Each structure stands twice: as structure tokens, then as C-alpha cells.
């Protein structure tokens, strides 16, 4: 969908056309779902929050300024709902459902067996688990900035709009997230902190 088609759908949705909004929702559904999943790590919570994001967007579409970026506006709703949800929920709710599912393990093992030795497959699995653990251990605000830029492909400027902060703050949060991940992975690579 190009910008002009999106603008027309937004205007139709603002006039009460639910089908126009549904077209917009279908366009962005997987991106919003993936963003929220990166933050919650739970498919059920992600599905609920994705639905809540689109419901909130539908209710607020009349206030949306067509001159703004719909993508950024929608992601801001998703991030805010996710951050509020995470503040209220227990840390133990962030299970690794995706990576623990049998189908994914089987698929990963099959791929690993086709391309690398068992030793390398084991090392790759350990690295993957270490990366996931390091990412999951990030404070939520760093995780949100990192997810928007690294996993969603947003520019620092777009991420700043979504998070309601400056570009410099986004850059700093990503820098800090990378530093924290690196520190957590240093033992994996046999590096120790210099004293």
C-alpha cells in the first residue's frame, strides 16, 4: 500500500468506515504483533495487546492527523500499552514460549543438522539462548528502543516519536542496551571484565 492509498483509507476510517480501518489493521497487524511480542515474550498477552492496540487506534482514529505517520502513531499506541502492561504484570510472565515450542526446536535442529556439526550446533544453540537471555534481561525501556530500531527497522527519529523522547535518548538507550548485552555475552566468548 502506498502513502496515498493509506491516506485515503485513514480519511475513510475517520469518517466511520470500519472496512477502511480493517484494511489498515490487516496491513500493520503482523508488525504490531511482532513488536509487542518482542516486549512481552508471551503469545497470549501479545494477541490481547495487539487487539487492544487496534481497538484503541480505531476509537482514536478521528483525532489522528493525516499529515503524521500512521505507522509511528500505531506503534506508539502498541508500545505504550505494552509498557503499561509490563509494569503491572509479574516478571515471571515473560516466558520464552516461542523458543521453547517443540516445532521450533525441531525445525532448528533439522536446520542445524543440515548445515553444521553437532558441536557447532550446540554452540549456536548456547549462543542463541545467551542472546535471548541477555535481551530479556534488559530493562523494559531499553528493550523497547532496541526492538523498534533493530527488530522493527525504524530510524532513531521514528523510534523517538513512538517512545515520546528525543533521538539522542533513543541512541543512548540503544547504546546502553548493546553494552549490557555485550557484558552478559562476554563470558560466552571467554572475555572477562578488565579491572
Residue pairs with C-beta under 8 A, 6 or more apart in sequence:
1 9
1 27
6 24
6 27
6 70
7 66
8 20
9 20
9 21
9 23
9 24
10 20
10 24
10 61
10 64
10 66
10 70
11 66
12 20
13 20
13 21
13 24
13 58
13 61
14 61
14 62
14 64
14 66
18 58
21 57
21 58
21 61
24 70
25 54
25 57
25 58
28 70
28 71
28 74
29 50
29 54
31 71
31 75
31 152
32 50
32 53
32 54
32 74
32 75
32 78
33 46
33 47
33 50
34 151
34 152
35 75
35 78
35 79
35 82
35 147
35 148
35 151
35 152
36 46
36 49
36 50
36 53
36 78
36 81
36 82
37 43
37 46
37 98
38 143
38 147
38 151
39 79
39 82
39 83
39 86
39 140
39 143
39 144
39 147
40 46
40 49
40 82
40 85
40 86
40 93
40 94
41 94
41 95
41 96
41 97
41 98
41 136
42 93
42 94
42 95
42 97
43 97
43 98
45 85
45 89
45 93
49 78
49 81
49 82
49 85
50 78
52 81
53 74
53 77
53 78
53 81
56 77
56 81
57 73
57 74
57 77
60 77
64 70
64 73
69 158
69 161
71 158
72 154
72 158
72 161
72 162
75 148
75 152
75 154
75 158
75 162
76 161
76 162
76 163
76 164
79 144
79 148
79 162
79 163
82 144
83 140
83 141
83 144
86 140
87 140
94 136
96 132
96 136
98 104
99 128
99 129
99 132
108 125
109 121
112 120
112 121
112 124
112 125
113 121
116 124
126 188
127 188
130 184
130 185
130 188
131 181
131 185
133 184
134 180
134 181
134 184
134 185
135 143
135 146
135 181
136 143
137 180
137 184
138 146
138 177
138 180
138 181
141 163
141 173
142 173
142 174
142 176
142 177
142 180
143 177
144 163
145 159
145 163
145 170
145 173
145 174
145 177
146 173
146 174
146 177
146 178
148 154
148 158
148 159
148 162
148 163
148 170
149 155
149 156
149 159
149 170
149 174
150 174
154 162
156 167
156 170
156 171
156 174
157 167
159 170
160 166
160 167
160 169
160 170
163 169
163 170
183 193
186 192
186 193
